[in-house]
C-alpha cells in the first residue's frame, strides 16, 4: 500500500496531517507545533501520550505540553520551552512532509521532516533548528517523545570487560538530576541495561525520575503491553549537554519520555543544525524469561534491517 499524506482534523484541530501506510499511522499538528501527536499501528491505540486538556487549543503565549513528540533546544533554559502555539507551514511530499514553525522571538526556527517507508513501521524523523538572528548562538537539538504510561524505557550499557591496557578509561557516563533516586524500585540496573519503570516512578521521593547517559549504541526502547517502540540515532563523537548525554529518560505519574540529543554546536546567523532519529514499532513482543527477553526480543529486532 503506498504512503498516503492527507490533511485531516484531529481532536479539535482542523489542520493536522496524517501520514500512513498499511501498517502504521502518524498524525502531525499544523495548527500548533509541529507535534507528532499520534503514532501507532493502523486501527490501534496511540503509543504517544496526549494531554487531553490541551487538545484542540491554539494561540496564546503560555507553553502547553500537548503531548506527543516535539523538538526542543538544549541546554534547558527559558528559551527551551518557547510556546509552539502558532500555525505551521506544511510541504507534503511522496513519502511524508516537512513541517516548519514560524520564527520564534528567540530568533530560532524549527522544522521536522517525516518520511515513512512504503511498508512496515520504519520512519525517519529529521529535526532541524535554524538561527535567524544576527548573531551566533550555541545550542543542541533535543527530541522528546512523550510515551503513554504503563511501560518501561530500556537503555543499553556498554559491554563489560576486565581492567587492562585496553580498558583504562571510563566506558560511559550517567547524569543524575536533583530528584533522581537510583534506590527507588522504578529502576532496574543490570550489567547490560538501565530500565525505568513508569508506573513506579512516582512512588518515592519527589514523584519523578530522570537520567541521561552517553549511549554509543545509539538506541533506546519503550516497552508497554507487548508493543516495542525503538528510537535510533547515529553516535557522533563531540560535545553533548547534560554531562555528555545523548539519550535521556524522564518519568512521573502521568507519562514517560524517551529523549535524544544532538551535538552542541555554534550556529552563525543563517546556519542550521540537524538531528536524525529512526523510529520502529513492533507488537506481540514476549517479555517472559527474565532479562534475556531483551537480548532475544529487543536486540534481535534492532539489529534487523
N, C-alpha and C positions, 0 to 999 in steps of 0.2 A: 504494500500500500504506500503510495507516495506521501511525502510530508505535506501537510496542509498548514497554511498560515492564514488565519482568519481573524477579523475584528469581531469581538463579542462583548456582551455585557456580563458582569460578574458581581454579584452581591452588592448591588448599588452603584458600582462603577460602570458607566455606559461605554467607556473607552478602554477596553482591555483587548489583548491579543492572545489567541490560542494557537499554540504550535504543537502539532500532534502527528504521530504515525499510527500504525495499527496496534502498537504496544503501549506507548506512554503518551502523556498529555501534560503540557505546561500551560499556565495562564500567567501573563505578564501585565501588570497595571501600566496604563499610559495616562490616566487622569492624574496620577501621582507617581513618584518613584524615580526610576523604574524599580519595580519589585517583581521577582518571580514569586507570585503569591500562592500558586498551586503547582505541585509536581507529583505525579503518581501514575500508576497503571490506568489505562483506559477503563472507565467504568468502576474504578476502585477509589478508596479514600485518598485524601491528600496526605502526603508524607510530611509536609511542612506545617508548622503551627501558624494559625491565623488569630489575630486579636479581634474578637467579634465586635467589640465596641468601636473599633476603628473602621470597620467595613463600610465602604461607600463614601467615606469622608474625604474632603479635599480642601485645599486652601488654608490660609491662616499661617501664623509664624511660630506655632508650637510644634515641636517634634512629636510625631506619632510613631509608634513602633510598627504598626500594621501587621508585622509578622513576615513570613516568607524569607526570601533570600535578598540581601541588599549589599551595596558597595559602600564602604566607609573609608576614611582616611586615618592612618596611624602616623604618629602616636596619638593616643586618646586625649584630646583637648577640647576646647569649646567648639572648634570648627568641625570636629568629627561628626557630631550628631546634628549637623545643619539640617533643618526641616526639608524633607523631599515631598512637599505637598502640592507641587505645581505640575501642569501637563508636560508630557514627554513627547519629543519628536520620534516618529517611528518610520523606519525604512525596511519594509519586508523584502526578503529575497528568497531564492528557491528552497532552501532548507531551514530557514529561520528568519531572524530580523535583528536590526540594530535599534537600540533604544537610547536616545540622547536626552539627558536632562538639561534644563536651562542653566546658564552660568549662575553660580551662587555669588552672594556678596563677598564670599571668601576668595573670589577670583578663580575658583576651580570649576571644572565642568566634567561630569561623569557620564560614561557610556557603558552599556553592556551589550555585547553581541552574543546571540544564542544560536547555535547550529545543532540540529537534531539529525541523527542518522536515519536513513530511509526505513530501516527496520531495527528492532532491538531497542535498547534503552540508553545507548551511548549519546552523550550530549557534551558539546564544548561550550563553555561559558568564558568569554573573554571580557575582562574588566579593564576599563581604560579611564585614566584621570589626566586631564589636560590643564596646564597652567595658563589661564587667560589674563593674568595680571602683568604688570610692567616690570616686576622684579622677580628674582628667583625664589623658589621655596623648596623646602626639603620635606619629603613625605614618603609613605609607603602605602600601596593599595591593600585593602583589608576586606575580605569577602566573608560574609557571615550567613550561614544557613541555619535558620531557627526551626528546629525539628519538633514534631508532635511529641508530647510526653509519653512516658511509659517504657522507654528502652534504655540502651546503653551506648555510649561512644567508646570506640576501640582505637587506641593509638599504639603503633608499634615501637618497641625499643630496639636499639641496635643489638646485633648478636653478642652474646657473652664470650669472653676469651680470657685465658690466664694472663697474669702480668708477665711481660717480657719485652724484648727490644722493639717489637712491632706494636706494643700496646702500652706505651709510656704516657700518652696524653689522654685526656678525657674523651669519651666516645659520644657524649651528648650533653645537653643541659636541660633543666626543667625549671620553669619560672613559677613562683607561687605568689598569690595575692594575699592581702591582709586578712581576708575572710576564708582563705583556703585552710582546710584541716585534713591532712592526709590520714589521720587516725579515724576519721569518720567512716562508717560502714558503706558509704556510697562508693568508696574507692576500692578497686581490686588491682593490686600491683603484683606482677609476677616477673620472672626473668625476661619474658618476651613482650609483655603488653602492659599498658596502663588503661584501665577501664573506669569510666564514670557512669554510675547507675542513677538515672534521673529520679525515679520515684523515692530514692533515699537521700537525695541531695539536700532537702530542706529540713531534715530530721535533727540536725545538730548545728551548734554554733550560730552563725548569722543567717542561716536559711539559704545560702547559696555557696557554690564552689566553683573554682576556676584554676586551670593550669595552662601554661604554654610550654612548648618544647621544640627543640631542634630536631626535626624529623627528616632525616636524609632519605628515608624510604619513600617519602612523597605520597603517602596515602593516609586517610583516616576514614573510619566507618561508623555508621549508626545502625544498630540492630534493634528492631521492635516488631513483636508479633509475627515473626517469620519473614519479615521484609528486611533486606540489607541494602542500605544506601552507602555508596562509596564516593569520596572526592579525592581525586589525584592531582598533584601538581609536580612539576619538574623541580628538583632541588638545584639551587644555584648557590655557589659559594659567594659570600659577601655579607654585608651588614643587615641584620634584621632587628626590629623593635622587640621590646619586652625580653631583654637578656638573650637575644638570638633566637626567638621563637618564630617558626614559620607555620606551625599548627597550634591551635588553642581550642579548648572546650570550656563552656560555661553552662551551669545548670542551676535552676531554682525550682520552686514548687510547680511552676506553670509550663516550663519548656526546657529544652536543652539545645545548645548551639554547637555546631561543628564549623570552625573558623580556619581560614588560611590567610597568610600574609605574604606579600611580595617583598622584594628588596627595598631598603631605604635608598632613595635617590634624590638628587637635587635636580629640579626641573627649572630650566631657564624659561623666560617668557616665551610662550608658544609651544613649549615642549610637552610631550605626553609620556606616560609610562603604562605598561600593560601587565596584567596578571591573569594567567590562564588556569582554568580548572577543567578537568574531565569528570563528568558525573556518570554513574551507572547505578542501576537498580535491579535487584533480584527479589523473588518471592519464594515461599515454601522452603526457606533455609532452615535446616535442622540444627538446633543448638545443643543437642544431647551429647554426652560423652566428655564432660569436663572441659578444660581449656583447649583440648585437642580439636574441638569443633572449629575453633578459629583457624587453625592451620589447615584443616580439611575443607571447611565450608567458605571461609573468607579469603585466605591467601590464594587458594586454587582459582577462585573467581577473579581476583585482582590480577593475577598473572595471565589470565586468558586474554585473548585479543578482543 
